[in-house]
């Protein structure tokens, strides 16, 4: 039997209870303590998962030598100090998106973990859903061919966040998925972002983000807090097939279309007219892969434990969180430049990502 690891959940607000429930149910973990400045809120979460200990002192939690790891579910502006304190205390860390509130702080977290031989994992939860794992598998197997475009929509009538705009709130999900499923990850060199604040909240509530990718592909992300309808959809087009992921359709989350445009060799004429190209339309079958029913956070906690035991980087490691941060910071720069393309501080993907 593999010895169970001990974890503390820091933050008992929106996401902390989900983490606590999954760590408590995991065969890999013992949930040791819920830590939150609001001790009553921490107690409510603890009671739901069997009455584990609670604490209002992060220092007290980090000083406990029996605790192997910390799961951070607090506002983004607090990630850097909490994670740095945990790493200095010798704890492995998983932290919810985004990794930090700015790239420089995220880079320091990643470097500290690397130098200390500790696992720093970005809790990019969608990357552990059966649908996204299947998308990654299909692309890796060449089922879609060379990727031509990614078009993602994440809109709803949502909560306007007090500390971040719609890009920093919603786009990390789509960015982390793109980084996870594409062979070269988030390799964009520039980002163009357009945002609007029609309610005069002081931050973008509607946003459009465009990134050229390697090989001539392009990715586009639409995020919106003001839509009366909720849409969670990603379309990934390739030279062989196109995949549509509809996260709100439990009966058919994934659809693979053998339909597209085939562009034959350019006509061997002297004209430069693009219409001289031979274009044909492919109308083949549509199929839907079978997906297992498994909660993403359950898979995330298992991956966190495996990475620690095997002394390797997690699938969604700190570097993947840093690549997402790099895109978000470039988007912020593009917004300030009225939508002009803005350079991305690149972070290369490791072989383990």
NORGINOR-V901689 format. One record per pair of residues at least 6 apart in sequence whose C-alpha atoms are under 6 Angstrom apart, sorted by the first residue. I is the first residue (numbers start at 0). GAP is how many residues later the second one is. D is the distance in whole Angstrom. If there is no record, write none. Layout:
i: <I,I>
gap: <GAP,GAP>
d: <D,D>
This chain:
i: <3,3,4,4,5,5,5,5,5,6,6,6,6,6,6,7,7,7,8,8,8,9,9,9,10,10,10,11,11,14,15,16,21,22,22,23,32,32,32,33,33,34,34,34,35,35,36,38,45,67,68,68,68,69,70,70,70,71,72,75,75,76,78,91,91,92,93,93,93,94,94,95,98,99,102,109,119,120,120,120,121,121,121,121,126,127,127,128,135,143,143,143,144,144,144,145,145,146,146,147,147,147,148,148,148,148,148,149,149,149,150,150,150,150,151,151,151,152,152,152,152,153,153,153,154,154,154,154,155,155,155,155,156,156,156,156,157,164,164,165,165,174,178,178,187,187,187,188,188,189,189,189,189,190,190,190,190,190,191,191,191,191,191,191,192,192,192,192,192,192,193,193,193,193,194,194,194,195,195,196,196,204,204,205,205,206,206,207,207,208,208,209,209,210,210,211,231,232,232,233,233,234,234,235,235,240,240,241,241,242,242,243,243,244,244,245,246,253,254,254,255,255,256,257,257,258,258,258,259,259,260,260,261,261,262,263,265,266,266,306,306,314,322,325,325,329,329,333,333,333>
gap: <24,25,24,25,23,24,25,61,62,24,25,60,61,62,63,24,25,62,25,61,62,25,62,63,25,62,63,24,30,58,57,28,276,6,8,7,19,20,21,8,20,19,20,21,6,20,19,17,6,23,22,23,24,23,22,23,24,23,23,24,25,24,21,26,27,27,26,27,28,27,28,27,222,6,222,208,198,195,196,197,194,195,196,199,50,168,171,167,45,94,96,97,93,94,95,92,93,90,91,69,89,90,68,69,70,87,88,69,85,86,68,69,83,84,69,81,82,68,69,79,80,69,77,78,68,69,75,76,69,71,73,74,68,69,70,71,67,38,39,38,39,149,6,7,23,24,25,154,155,151,152,153,154,19,20,140,150,151,17,18,142,147,148,149,15,16,138,141,142,146,13,14,141,145,9,11,12,8,10,7,8,19,20,17,18,15,16,13,14,11,12,9,10,7,8,6,15,12,13,10,11,8,9,6,7,16,17,14,15,12,13,10,11,8,9,7,6,34,32,33,30,31,29,26,27,23,24,25,21,22,19,20,17,18,16,14,11,9,10,6,7,38,24,18,19,12,14,6,7,8>
d: <5,5,5,6,6,5,6,5,5,5,6,6,6,5,5,6,5,5,5,6,5,5,5,6,5,5,5,6,5,6,5,6,6,6,6,5,6,5,5,6,5,6,5,6,6,5,5,6,5,5,5,4,6,5,6,5,6,5,6,5,5,5,6,5,5,5,6,4,6,5,5,5,5,5,6,6,5,6,4,5,6,6,6,6,6,5,6,5,4,5,5,5,5,5,5,5,5,6,4,4,5,5,5,5,6,6,5,5,6,5,6,5,6,5,5,6,4,6,5,6,5,5,6,5,5,5,6,5,5,5,6,4,5,5,5,5,5,5,5,6,5,6,4,5,6,6,5,6,5,6,5,4,5,6,5,6,5,5,6,5,6,5,6,4,6,4,5,5,6,5,6,5,6,5,5,6,4,5,5,5,5,6,6,6,4,6,5,6,5,6,5,6,5,6,5,4,6,6,5,6,5,6,5,6,5,6,5,6,5,6,4,6,5,5,5,5,6,6,6,5,6,5,5,5,5,5,5,5,6,5,6,5,6,5,5,5,5,6,5,6,5,5,6,6,6,6,5,5,6,5>
